[in-house]
Structure formats: C-alpha cells, structure tokens
C-alpha cells in the first residue's frame, strides 16, 4: 500500500519504508530508522524530525578523528571517513535529543577533542526553555552557536532555567554529514 502524508510522525510510525520526495524526485528511500538516523542530505534531516545544522571547516585529521571549526568558533570532532581533507566545508546535522546538558563545571574537558565516553563538552548558556510535558526543549548558546536540545522531563532529571550556565556536549557519532561543499 502507498500512503502519502506530510505528517512525519505518522510516516515514521506507520511505514516499513518511506520515500522522501523533493520537487517530484525521491531524495531518500528506506526504513524509517535509516531516514531519521542517517539522512542523505540536509533536506531529509530537516523534513524528518528536527535538526541542528552546523556549518564547519575541517581543520585537521589525526588518528581517526577529524577536528572541524564551526563558523561561530566551536571545535567539533567527527569520524575521519565523514570529513574529507583539511579545508573541506561541511554541513553537519545533530538531533536535539542527542545534545546533552549538565550542570556547569560537571564535565572535565578532555585534553583532546573527546572525553573518555566519546563526548566533546563546551560551556553554554540557556536562552529559552519550553516545557512540553514529557520533554523540555532548550535553546542553548555554546560559543556563538545556538543549539536546540531536548531532554526528558521528570523529577529525576534536572531542569535548567533561562540564563543558567550549563555544560553542553554530544558524541561525535551523533553528527551526520548532510552536505560537503
């Protein structure tokens, strides 16, 4: 059966395979999890779910890890296979639920780009908090980069307030290259 919808949640829950179309062409075809976790390009990453987009330039490649710098000055780490050579411009997608927030100062910055758990941490400031029942959505600024983070809400999960300083982090495995310039 073929079912046409613009409701992404409906498509993800009802489908065995999804075809994302743009301008009359199939951009990506596959199981719902593949489209969400490994979008083929920026259009799919934006259309299926919500994403933070980071524009970066690869600065160095060493030991299986590439270091890149966002236009706003954040150093990010990603797998070498995704990065390309030094100087390559990339657009990275990062899902809001993959952005981790923690009380400020709780994470020791690694001497390299990643901590022992494979995360890179920055200092950020919460700019906005939206309570959505089961989750809270935060806008947090790390360096000059504005990111959306989404975390479970609940009595055992610390909530943050606008203006509060936090540690902001994610695993390099959570970044997806959605465009090479």
Buried (B, 14 or more C-beta within 10 A) or exposed (E): EEEEEEEBEEBBEEBEEBBBBEEEEEBBEBEBEBBBEBBBBBBBBBBBBBBBBBBBBBBEBEEEBBBBBBEBEBBBBBEEEBBBEEEBBBBBBBBBBBBBBBEBEEBEEBEEBBBEEBBBBBBBBBBEBEEEEEBBBBBBBBBEBBBBBBBEBEEEEEBBEEEBBBBBBBBBEBBBBBBEE
